[in-house]
Amino acid sequence: MSTPEPLAELIGDLISVNHGITRLAATATGSTESPAVWRTLGVLRDFGPMRLGELARVSRVSQPTMTKLVHALDDRGWIRRIADAGDARAWLISADRRGLDALAAWRDELAAQLAPRFADLTAAQTQTIADAVAILRERLDRSDAEVALGASA
């Protein structure tokens, strides 16, 4: 097996650290909510209404798993089912304002739980993280645009 390139290794480390930070934050909040719930709401927030199968594909879960998630989200009033104008037999799943509010509250709670662990960063370190977030957001926006284009093709 070949040694990874420095950039590939750095990206692998970034993904691993991100998963660790996400686990730490979720543990710190004591939340028992499935990460799949938040991921599903995030996909709907970022991409807009979509059919169940497409939502499952973008979320990287099976269609039966997404069906269960959608039922749970619907029971809470966190999503809406919208008739698909292009196919009377199909439904589009959309995030409801209550679901988006819950997602925002969860993000705020995670941030509040982790902020004390980073309170001793220097201004330069904080700026480094801000710069990294901006770079990553730009790359994600580009990837999201490609996913959205693939969904409409």
Secondary structure, DSSP 8 states (H G I E B T S, - for coil): -----HHHHHHHHHHHHHHHHHHHHHHHHT----HHHHHHHHHHHHH-SB-HHHHHHHHTS-HHHHHHHHHHHHHHT-EEEEE-TT-TT-EEEEE-HHHHHHHHHHHHHHHHHHGGGGTT--HHHHHHHHHHHHHHHHHHHHHHHHHHHHHH-
